Amino acid sequence: MAETIRRAVIPAAGIGSRMLPLTKAIPKEMLPVGDRPVIEHTVRELVASGITDITIVVSGGKSLIQDHFRPNPALVEQLRAAGKDDYAQAVEDVAELARAGHITYQDQHGPYGNGTPVLNAARGLGSTEPMLVLWPDDVFVAEVPRAQQLIAAYEATGCPMLALMPMDRSQSQRYGVPIVHEDLGEGLLRISGLLEKPKPADAPSDFAAIGGYVVTPGIVEELHEATVRWSRQRTGEVYLTDAINAYAETRAVYGQVIAGHWYDTGNPADYLVAQFAHALADPEYGPVLRSLAAGIDAGLDSGNGGGGGASGS
């Protein structure tokens, strides 16, 4: 029987170069989607999926992340004294979320590449347990949280697991694309490797890896060996994809097609889409945006140039 997954890693050490200059002073993980920063969406997903130990791997300049999840009794007291109980409760809810997820922080050390924070966290945990890895610039909207779907798929196989979604092959150069060895039904695929951002003609399947993983000790060992090789030559980067490929050469790896909608916030265009989609789904803000969009469309249709956007602050 597969071990229960209790731990998760959120790599949050990147500089957010695709979102500069916005991320020059604000960590990309703290950019808002709706009324909360994007990393909070990830933490909420993990806690809702039963995760009780979350490690956020950070680098310099990321103190705002800690500040956000840190309790602030003085602010809560000030808000309650002013009769703003709803705001006070919202602040307390974030601190309670951090307690429920038992969030700890770890500084990143080692070579560049998205495999390094995973290895750092595994060393810090000192555990041989499997763990979830979710990136903090993803927002997944689903009836059953993505993390919970991954956990269920892992429990059925006991093997490393990747979150997948259907993909138009014309978009293959944006993603890691799995090599599908066997379709087991119910969205569960046995895979034999990943191709990183292949050209459409070279894409081995119609699925894309979307930044959610169940990492097992065998994958961590592959990351360790890659880091040892890097320390000898000091060239290249250490990638989680490479470790998964090395593992899959001799052992089973699976992918689970996730039911739901995935939004990336790592570049300006996708960030705007995530913002807009989140707002449209909100019962308060959705009608306002639909009215605004209808007004802009009407202005364009009448030849007014669509100028008349929302005013005020």
C-alpha positions as CSV (number, residue, x, y, z in Angstrom):
1,M,0.0,0.0,0.0
2,A,1.3,3.5,-0.9
3,E,2.3,5.7,1.9
4,T,0.0,8.6,2.8
5,I,1.3,11.9,1.5
6,R,1.5,14.5,4.3
7,R,4.2,16.8,2.9
8,A,4.5,19.3,0.1
9,V,7.1,21.6,-1.4
10,I,6.4,25.0,-3.0
11,P,9.5,26.2,-4.9
12,A,9.4,30.0,-4.6
13,A,13.0,31.1,-5.2
14,G,12.8,32.3,-8.7
15,I,13.2,36.0,-9.7
16,G,10.1,36.2,-11.9
17,S,12.0,37.5,-14.9
18,R,9.1,37.2,-17.3
19,M,7.1,39.6,-15.1
20,L,9.7,42.3,-14.8
21,P,9.6,45.2,-13.9
22,L,6.5,44.3,-11.8
23,T,8.5,41.7,-9.9
24,K,11.6,43.9,-9.2
25,A,10.3,44.7,-5.7
26,I,7.3,42.3,-5.3
27,P,7.9,38.6,-5.4
28,K,5.9,37.0,-8.3
29,E,4.3,34.7,-5.8
30,M,2.7,37.7,-4.1
31,L,1.0,39.1,-7.1
32,P,-2.8,39.0,-6.5
33,V,-5.3,36.8,-8.2
34,G,-8.6,38.0,-6.9
35,D,-8.3,39.2,-3.3
36,R,-5.3,37.0,-2.3
37,P,-1.8,36.5,-3.6
38,V,-1.2,33.6,-6.0
39,I,0.8,31.6,-3.5
40,E,-2.1,31.6,-1.1
41,H,-4.2,29.8,-3.7
42,T,-1.5,27.1,-3.8
43,V,-1.4,26.8,0.0
44,R,-5.2,26.6,0.3
45,E,-5.2,23.8,-2.3
46,L,-2.7,21.8,-0.3
47,V,-4.4,22.3,3.0
48,A,-7.8,21.4,1.4
49,S,-6.2,18.2,0.2
50,G,-5.0,17.1,3.6
51,I,-1.4,18.2,3.5
52,T,-0.1,19.0,7.0
53,D,3.6,20.0,6.3
54,I,4.4,22.6,3.7
55,T,7.9,23.7,2.9
56,I,8.3,26.9,0.9
57,V,11.8,27.2,-0.6
58,V,12.7,30.9,-0.9
59,S,15.7,33.1,-1.8
60,G,16.6,36.7,-0.9
61,G,14.0,39.3,-1.3
62,K,11.1,37.0,-0.5
63,S,10.3,38.2,3.0
64,L,6.9,39.4,1.9
65,I,5.8,35.8,1.6
66,Q,6.7,35.1,5.3
67,D,5.0,38.4,6.3
68,H,1.8,37.5,4.5
69,F,1.4,34.2,6.4
70,R,2.7,35.4,9.7
71,P,0.1,36.2,12.4
72,N,-0.5,39.9,13.1
73,P,-2.4,40.2,16.4
74,A,-1.9,44.0,16.5
75,L,-3.6,44.5,13.1
76,V,-6.4,42.2,14.1
77,E,-7.0,44.1,17.3
78,Q,-6.9,47.5,15.4
79,L,-9.5,46.3,12.9
80,R,-11.8,44.9,15.6
81,A,-11.6,48.1,17.5
82,A,-12.7,50.0,14.4
83,G,-15.6,47.6,13.9
84,K,-14.1,46.0,10.9
85,D,-14.6,42.4,12.0
86,D,-14.8,40.9,8.5
87,Y,-11.3,42.3,7.6
88,A,-10.0,41.1,11.0
89,Q,-11.3,37.6,10.3
90,A,-9.7,37.6,6.9
91,V,-6.3,38.4,8.4
92,E,-6.8,35.7,11.1
93,D,-7.9,33.2,8.4
94,V,-4.5,33.5,6.6
95,A,-2.6,32.9,9.8
96,E,-4.8,29.9,10.6
97,L,-4.1,28.6,7.1
98,A,-0.4,28.7,7.8
99,R,-0.9,26.9,11.1
100,A,-3.0,24.2,9.4
101,G,-0.3,23.7,6.7
102,H,2.5,24.0,9.3
103,I,4.4,26.2,6.9
104,T,8.2,26.3,7.2
105,Y,10.7,28.2,5.0
106,Q,14.0,27.1,3.6
107,D,16.6,29.1,1.8
108,Q,17.7,27.7,-1.6
109,H,21.2,26.6,-2.0
110,G,22.8,24.9,-5.0
111,P,22.8,25.1,-8.8
112,Y,20.1,26.8,-10.9
113,G,17.2,24.7,-12.1
114,N,13.8,23.7,-10.7
115,G,15.1,20.5,-9.3
116,T,17.3,22.3,-6.7
117,P,14.5,23.5,-4.4
118,V,12.9,20.0,-4.4
119,L,16.2,18.5,-3.4
120,N,16.8,21.2,-0.8
121,A,13.4,20.6,0.8
122,A,13.8,16.8,0.8
123,R,17.1,17.2,2.6
124,G,15.5,19.5,5.1
125,L,12.6,17.2,5.8
126,G,15.0,14.3,6.3
127,S,12.2,12.0,5.2
128,T,11.8,9.0,2.9
129,E,8.2,9.8,2.4
130,P,6.7,10.9,-1.0
131,M,5.8,14.5,-1.3
132,L,3.8,16.8,-3.5
133,V,5.5,19.6,-5.5
134,L,3.3,22.5,-6.7
135,W,4.6,25.7,-8.3
136,P,3.3,28.9,-6.8
137,D,2.5,30.7,-10.0
138,D,-0.3,28.2,-10.9
139,V,-4.0,28.6,-10.1
140,F,-6.1,25.5,-10.5
141,V,-9.9,25.7,-10.3
142,A,-11.5,22.3,-9.9
143,E,-14.4,20.7,-8.0
144,V,-11.8,18.3,-6.5
145,P,-8.5,20.1,-5.9
146,R,-5.7,19.2,-8.2
147,A,-3.5,18.1,-5.3
148,Q,-6.2,15.7,-4.1
149,Q,-6.5,14.2,-7.6
150,L,-2.7,13.6,-7.7
151,I,-2.8,12.0,-4.2
152,A,-5.6,9.7,-5.2
153,A,-3.6,8.7,-8.4
154,Y,-0.5,8.1,-6.3
155,E,-2.3,5.9,-3.8
156,A,-3.6,3.8,-6.7
157,T,-0.1,3.2,-8.1
158,G,2.5,3.9,-5.5
159,C,4.7,5.5,-8.2
160,P,5.8,9.1,-9.1
161,M,2.9,11.1,-10.6
162,L,2.7,14.1,-12.9
163,A,-0.3,16.4,-13.3
164,L,-1.3,16.4,-17.0
165,M,-3.9,18.3,-19.2
166,P,-5.0,17.8,-22.8
167,M,-3.0,20.0,-25.1
168,D,-3.3,21.4,-28.6
169,R,0.0,20.3,-30.3
170,S,0.5,23.7,-31.7
171,Q,1.2,24.8,-28.1
172,S,3.7,22.0,-27.4
173,Q,6.7,24.4,-27.2
174,R,5.3,25.9,-24.0
175,Y,5.3,22.6,-22.1
176,G,6.9,19.4,-21.1
177,V,5.1,16.7,-23.1
178,P,4.9,13.1,-21.8
179,I,5.8,10.0,-23.8
180,V,2.7,7.9,-23.2
181,H,3.5,4.2,-22.7
182,E,0.0,3.0,-21.8
183,D,-3.5,4.5,-21.3
184,L,-5.0,2.9,-18.2
185,G,-8.3,4.7,-18.4
186,E,-9.9,7.3,-16.1
187,G,-7.1,9.8,-17.2
188,L,-4.3,7.6,-15.7
189,L,-1.4,7.2,-18.1
190,R,1.8,5.2,-17.8
191,I,4.6,7.4,-19.2
192,S,8.2,6.6,-20.2
193,G,9.6,10.1,-20.2
194,L,9.1,13.7,-20.9
195,L,10.2,15.9,-23.8
196,E,10.8,19.5,-22.7
197,K,9.1,22.0,-25.1
198,P,9.2,20.0,-28.3
199,K,8.2,21.4,-31.7
200,P,4.7,20.4,-32.6
201,A,5.9,17.9,-35.2
202,D,8.0,16.2,-32.5
203,A,5.4,16.2,-29.7
204,P,5.0,12.6,-28.5
205,S,1.5,13.0,-27.2
206,D,-1.5,15.4,-26.9
207,F,-0.8,16.0,-23.2
208,A,1.2,18.6,-21.3
209,A,2.7,18.5,-17.8
210,I,1.3,21.4,-15.8
211,G,3.4,21.8,-12.8
212,G,2.1,19.3,-10.2
213,Y,4.1,16.3,-9.1
214,V,4.2,13.5,-6.6
215,V,7.9,13.0,-6.0
216,T,9.2,9.8,-4.4
217,P,12.5,9.1,-2.8
218,G,13.8,7.5,-6.0
219,I,13.3,10.9,-7.9
220,V,15.1,12.7,-5.0
221,E,18.0,10.3,-5.4
222,E,18.2,11.1,-9.1
223,L,18.2,14.8,-8.2
224,H,21.0,14.2,-5.7
225,E,23.1,12.4,-8.4
226,A,22.5,15.2,-10.9
227,T,23.7,17.7,-8.3
228,V,26.8,15.7,-7.6
229,R,27.6,15.7,-11.3
230,W,27.0,19.4,-11.5
231,S,29.4,20.0,-8.5
232,R,32.2,18.3,-10.5
233,Q,31.7,20.3,-13.7
234,R,29.7,23.4,-12.6
235,T,27.9,23.6,-15.9
236,G,24.2,23.4,-16.7
237,E,21.2,23.3,-14.4
238,V,19.4,20.6,-12.3
239,Y,15.9,20.0,-13.6
240,L,13.1,17.9,-12.1
241,T,12.2,16.8,-15.7
242,D,15.7,15.2,-16.1
243,A,15.4,13.3,-12.9
244,I,12.0,12.0,-13.9
245,N,13.3,10.9,-17.2
246,A,16.3,9.1,-15.6
247,Y,14.0,7.4,-13.2
248,A,11.5,6.4,-15.9
249,E,14.2,4.5,-17.9
250,T,14.0,1.6,-15.4
251,R,11.0,2.2,-13.2
252,A,7.3,3.1,-13.5
253,V,6.1,6.7,-13.7
254,Y,2.5,7.8,-14.2
255,G,0.6,10.9,-15.2
256,Q,-2.9,11.8,-14.2
257,V,-5.1,14.0,-16.5
258,I,-6.5,16.6,-14.1
259,A,-10.2,17.5,-14.2
260,G,-10.5,21.3,-13.9
261,H,-9.2,24.6,-15.3
262,W,-5.5,25.5,-15.0
263,Y,-4.3,29.1,-15.1
264,D,-0.6,30.1,-15.3
265,T,0.4,33.5,-13.9
266,G,4.1,33.4,-14.8
267,N,3.9,35.8,-17.8
268,P,1.8,39.0,-18.4
269,A,-0.7,37.6,-20.9
270,D,-1.5,34.5,-18.9
271,Y,-1.6,36.5,-15.7
272,L,-4.3,38.8,-17.1
273,V,-6.3,35.7,-18.2
274,A,-6.1,34.3,-14.7
275,Q,-7.2,37.6,-13.2
276,F,-10.1,38.0,-15.6
277,A,-11.3,34.3,-15.3
278,H,-11.1,34.5,-11.5
279,A,-13.1,37.8,-11.4
280,L,-15.7,36.5,-13.9
281,A,-16.4,33.6,-11.6
282,D,-16.8,35.9,-8.6
283,P,-20.5,36.5,-7.8
284,E,-19.8,40.2,-6.9
285,Y,-17.2,41.1,-9.5
286,G,-18.4,38.9,-12.4
287,P,-21.5,41.0,-13.3
288,V,-19.4,44.2,-13.2
289,L,-16.8,42.9,-15.6
290,R,-19.4,41.5,-18.0
291,S,-21.2,44.8,-18.1
292,L,-17.9,46.6,-18.7
293,A,-16.9,44.2,-21.5
294,A,-20.4,44.6,-23.1
295,G,-20.0,48.3,-23.0
296,I,-16.6,48.2,-24.6
297,D,-17.8,45.9,-27.4
298,A,-20.8,48.2,-28.0
299,G,-18.4,51.1,-28.4
300,L,-16.2,49.2,-30.8
301,D,-19.2,48.2,-32.9
302,S,-20.4,51.7,-33.1
303,G,-17.0,53.0,-34.2
304,N,-16.3,54.9,-31.0
305,G,-12.9,53.1,-30.5
306,G,-13.9,51.4,-27.3
307,G,-12.7,54.4,-25.2
308,G,-14.9,54.6,-22.1
309,G,-13.4,52.2,-19.7
310,A,-14.1,52.1,-16.0
311,S,-13.4,55.3,-14.1
312,G,-12.6,55.9,-10.5
313,S,-10.1,54.3,-8.2
